[in-house]
Amino acid sequence: MTKPSRPTAGDERSGLSRRTLFAGASTVGALAAAATLIPRAPADASAAVESKPAPTKGGGYSLSDHVKQYYQTTRI
C-alpha cells in the first residue's frame, strides 16, 4: 500500500474552484435578472399625496365616513 502524498507548496489550490466560480456567476446573473424585473416607482408618486392643512383653531377631529362606519359597527 502506498501513502497518499501530501501537497507541496507548488501544488496548493486556491479557494476558488470551478464550481465556486460558476455558482457565483450564476448568482450574479440571477440577481441582475431580478433587478430588471422589479418595477420602479415614479419619482413624483410621493409628491402626489397631499395632506389636509392643520386646523387653525386646534382640534383636528372630523367625523369622516370611515369613523361613521366604525360607529355603526359598535352598535348593538
C-alpha positions as CSV (number, residue, x, y, z in Angstrom):
1,M,0.0,0.0,0.0
2,T,1.2,3.4,-0.8
3,K,0.6,6.5,1.3
4,P,-1.1,9.4,-0.3
5,S,1.3,12.2,-1.0
6,R,0.9,15.5,0.8
7,P,0.5,18.6,-1.3
8,T,3.7,20.6,-1.6
9,A,3.9,24.4,-1.8
10,G,3.6,24.4,-5.6
11,D,0.5,22.1,-5.5
12,E,-1.6,24.2,-3.2
13,R,-5.0,25.1,-4.7
14,S,-6.7,28.4,-4.2
15,G,-10.1,28.5,-2.5
16,L,-11.7,29.4,-5.9
17,S,-12.7,26.2,-7.7
18,R,-14.5,25.9,-10.9
19,R,-17.8,25.0,-9.1
20,T,-17.5,28.1,-6.9
21,L,-16.8,30.3,-9.8
22,F,-19.8,29.1,-11.8
23,A,-22.1,29.3,-8.7
24,G,-21.0,32.9,-8.1
25,A,-21.5,33.8,-11.7
26,S,-25.0,32.3,-11.8
27,T,-25.9,34.1,-8.6
28,V,-24.9,37.4,-10.0
29,G,-26.8,36.7,-13.2
30,A,-29.9,35.8,-11.3
31,L,-29.7,39.0,-9.2
32,A,-29.2,41.1,-12.3
33,A,-32.3,39.5,-14.0
34,A,-34.4,40.0,-10.9
35,A,-33.3,43.6,-10.6
36,T,-34.6,44.3,-14.2
37,L,-38.0,42.8,-13.4
38,I,-38.7,44.8,-10.3
39,P,-40.9,47.7,-11.2
40,R,-39.7,51.2,-10.3
41,A,-42.0,53.7,-8.6
42,P,-42.4,57.0,-10.4
43,A,-40.3,59.8,-8.8
44,D,-43.3,62.1,-8.4
45,A,-45.6,59.5,-6.7
46,S,-44.7,60.7,-3.2
47,A,-45.4,64.3,-4.2
48,A,-48.9,63.4,-5.4
49,V,-50.2,62.7,-1.9
50,E,-51.1,65.9,-0.1
51,S,-52.4,66.1,3.4
52,K,-55.1,68.5,4.7
53,P,-53.8,71.7,6.3
54,A,-53.8,71.7,10.1
55,P,-56.8,73.4,11.7
56,T,-56.2,76.9,12.9
57,K,-58.3,76.7,16.0
58,G,-57.0,73.5,17.2
59,G,-58.8,70.2,17.4
60,G,-58.4,68.3,14.2
61,Y,-61.1,65.7,14.7
62,S,-63.5,65.3,11.9
63,L,-66.4,62.9,11.5
64,S,-65.4,61.2,8.3
65,D,-67.0,58.3,6.5
66,H,-64.8,55.6,8.0
67,V,-65.4,56.9,11.5
68,K,-69.2,56.8,10.9
69,Q,-68.9,53.2,9.7
70,Y,-67.0,52.3,12.8
71,Y,-69.7,53.8,15.0
72,Q,-72.3,51.7,13.0
73,T,-70.3,48.5,13.8
74,T,-70.2,49.2,17.5
75,R,-74.0,49.5,17.9
76,I,-75.7,46.6,19.5
